[in-house]
Amino acid sequence: MTMKLFLDLPRWLQWPLCCVLLILGLTKAEAAEPLFFIQLSDPQFGFCAKNADSLQETANFEFAIATANRLKPAFVIVTGDLVNKADEKGQADEYLRIAAKLDRSIPLYQLPGNHDVGNDPTPESIAAYTARFGRNYYSFRSGPVIGLVLDSSLMRSPKGAAKQAAEQETWLKAELEKARRENVRHVIVFQHHPWFVESIDEPDEYHNMLRQQRRPLLDLFQQCGVTHVFAGHYHANATARYGALEMVTTGAIGKPLRKDVSGLRIVIVRDTGIEHRFYHMGEIPNRIDLTAAKKPAAKKPAAMRPAAMRPAAKASAK
């Protein structure tokens, strides 16, 4: 619409039209810029040498932090098992020493694994973790992403710290409702244990969340807009789905298991969705391309192709 046509409109119509155009303009402007983040899991200092030293974990984690400094992600998140032995101060000190090398412009988020707070957490083990590493559950915002960071060990085995488990559950439901109410574009959950590795109904194992817990919470996740859960613990890579929710289990930056390799996951977040890939340490790209992947051009029907491109007609039998 030209300015002349706009000015020729009755005044009573000009103001509502201005409001509509303003709203449309703001909506278009709100399209978020794409971003990427790096997920590291299970550095588990001390695991390779059975607590005798952390030489291999030091080398791997140093490489991962240097990679993040080079690529400049929106944030880095470490999904648990920061150390192998929770009461071994040297392991925690080495993790923190290297983590402090991350460029200060890049936020670092971390959460507890079962080696950090125990398979059956207690108020004392949780307090020891929070004193050393910070909160064991919380939320954060990065552009169009809200990250919900959980203490899955506490969820999986709440009996030893029932009060803390109930507080986390109440907090989580409030955060999910808030995200649903605000229609947040990308709600991502981060935790140590995967809810499941292959199937929502797989049996209870050491490496997954308890079966009785899965559907109630994962249904709530989906109702509140959660599309992805990123976890670790398995020391190998796996992806699976439950409805619209993708369960992403990421291999270790520390010692790998199950014939997997050490590495990290790069996650790209766009308005249109989330994509991710695990890279072993010898194949990490020099830069991350955030431009949307172009769809391959649709093939033209044969009648629309140049004659030279059409399959040759078979000769009629004489």
N, C-alpha and C positions, 0 to 999 in steps of 0.2 A: 504494500500500500504506500502510495506517495504521500508526501506531506500535504499537497494540495487537496487530495481526496480526503485525508484525515480532517483537515480544517473545514471542509465542506459538510462534514457530518454534523448533526445536531449536537449541541453541547452536552445534553443529557446522555448521549451515547459515547462521547469522547472519553470521559473518565473511566467507565467500566472497561472500555477497550484498552486504555493505557494499563490498567491493572492486569488484564489478561496477558498483554504483550510482556509486561514486566515479569510475571510469573513464569511464562514460557522461557524468557531469557535467563532467569535464575536457574531454572531446571536444567537448561542446557549447560550453563556454566558449572553446575555441580558435578558434572561427569568427572570422576576422580582420575588423576594421573595414575598409570600403572606403576607398580612397585614390585620389588622382589625382596625376599628375606632368605636367610640361611638357617637351616635346622641342623644342629649337631646333637648326637645322642651318645650316651654311654662312654664318655672319655675314661671313666672308671680307673683312675690312677692307682696303680699297684696290681691290677688284674693279670697283666701279661706275665709278670715274674712272681706271682703268688705272694705279693706284699714285700718281696725282698728289695725291690726298687721300682721306680716309675720311668725308666729310661725310654721305653718304647712309647708310652703314653705322652711323655713330654715332647718327643719328636713329632708325633701325630698332631697333638693339640697346638703346638707352635705353628705347624704348617697350616692348620685350619684357621687360626687367628690371623696369620699373615695373608691368607687367601681372602678373608673378609676385609682386611684393610685395603687390599688391592681392588676388590670388586665393588666395595662401598654399598652393601645392602641397606635396606631401610632399618633392619634390626637383625640380630642374631639371637636364637633361642637354643638353649641346651636342655634337652628333655630327659634329664635325670641320670642317676648313677654317676655323679661327679667324681666320686671316689669308690674304691673297692671296700675299704674298711673304715667305718664311720668314726672310730675313735683313734685313727692314725693321723695325728696332726700334720705330719710331713706330707701326706697325700693331699690334704686340703690346702696346705700352704702352696704346694706346687701348682695345683689347679688355679688358685687365686693369683699367683704370680704371673702366670701366662695370660689368664683372662684379662688382667690389668693392662696388657699390651694392646688390647683392642682400641682402635681409634675412638676418642671420646665423643665424636659426633655420631657414633653408631651405638644405639642402645643395646645392652646385653641383658637378656632375660634368662633365668634358669629356674629349675624346679627340682624337687627331691625325687629320687628313685628309692627302691627298697634297700639298696646298699647305703643310702644316705640317712634314712630314718628307721630302717629295719623292716622286716616282713610283717611284723606286728608292732606298729608305732606306739610309743608311749608319750605322755606329756614331756618326759625328760628327753627322749630322743628328738622330738619335734623342737623343743626349746634349744637343744644343742645345734640343730641344723639352722634354725632361724638366727641364732646368735652369730653363726659363722658365715652364712650365705644369704640371709634375708628371708623374706616372707615365703611360706610354703604354698600359699595359694593367693591369687590376686588377678586383676584384669589390667589391660593396657590398651591404648589406642595408637594406631599408626595409619594415618590417612583413612582409607575406607574400611580398615580392618579393626575389629575389636577382638583381642585375644583374651581368652579365659584360661588361666593357668591353674591346673589342679594338682593336688597331692593325691595321686591314685593309690598309693600304699595305704593311706588313711581311709580312703573309700573302700578298698578291698578288704581291709581288716580293721574295723572301727572299735572293736571291743576294748582294746587297751587304752584308748583315748576317746571315749564316747562323747565327751563334751566338745572336744575339738572337731570330731567328725560331724556332729550335729550342727555346729557353727558353720562348717564349710558347706554342708548341704543347704542350709538356709540362705547363706550368701550366694551360692550358685544359682538357686532358683530365682532369687531376686535379680541377679545379673542377667539371667536368660530372659526374664520378663521385661526388664528394662530394654534389652536389645530388640525384643519383639515389638515393644511399644514404639520405639524410636525408628523401627524399620531399617536397622543397620544393614548396609550392603553386604558385608562379609563378616560373619561370626565364626571364629575358628577356635577350637578347643585344643589345648596342649596338655599332655600328661605323660607319665612314664609308661605305665602298662597299656597295651592296646586292649580295647574292649573285646576284640576277637581278631584272629589272624586270617582265617579263611572264610568263616561262616558265623552268622549271628548265633546259631544253635550248636556250635562246636562244644565239646565237653570242657569242663573246668580243667585248666592246666596251670602250671607254674607261670606260664608266659602270657596269660590273658586275665581279664576281669571275670568275676564269677557270673555264671550264666543267669542266675536269678536277678542280677542287677541290670542286665544289659537292656532288655526291651523297654522297661519303664523310663530309664534315663535317656536312651537314644531316641525314643519317641518324643520325649520332651525337647531334646536337642533340635529335632527336625521341626517341631511346631514353632520353635523360637528362632528358626533361620540358620541353625548350624549346618554347614555343608561338609566340613572336613574336621577330622580329629587327627592330629599328628602325635605319634608316640614313638617309643623306642623299646628298650628292655629285651627284645628278642635277639639282638645282635645280628640281625639279618633283615632283609627287605621283604615286605609283603604289602599288597593292597587288596582291599575287599570292600564290598558295598552292603549297606542295609538301606533299602529305599533310595532316597536321594543323597544319603550321607556316605562319604568315602572315608574309610578307615585306613590311614596311611601309617605303616610301621616302618621305621627307618633304621637301617643298619648302623653299627657303631663307628664312631670316629676313633675309638680305642680298639680293643681286640675283637675281631669278627668271629662269628661262629656259623655253623651250618653251611660251610663251603662258600660263604660270602666274603666280601673284602671290606677293608676300612674305607670310609669316605664320608660324604656329607650330602645333604639334600638342598637343592635350590628350588624355591617356590616362587612363581610369578603370579601376581594378583592383578587382574584387570577387571573393568566393569563387567565384562562378559563372563568371567569365571576365573577359576584357579587351575593352574597347571604346575606340575612339579616333576623333578627328575633327580635320582640319586647318582652322584658322580664318585667314582673311585679316585684316589688321590693323584693318579697319573693322567686324568682326562678332563680336569676342570677347565672350562673355557677362559679365554683372556678377558672377555667382557660378556655381559648379559644383555641380549637384545630384547628390549621391551616392546618393540613394534609388534603388532598383531600379526600372527602367521596368516599369509594369504591363502585363501581357498583355491584349490586347483580349478582352472577354467573348465566349465562343463563341456563335454564333447558335443560337437555339432552333429545333427542327424546326417546320414549319408547324402541325402538329397541337397543339403546346404554346403557340403564340402566342395572344394575345387575338384574338377574331374580327375586330376592326377592323383588325388588323395583317396579316391573311391576304390574299393576292391574291384579287380578286373572281373567283368561279367564272364560267366562260364559259357563256352561255345555250345550251341545246341547240337544234340546228337543228330546225325544225318541218317 
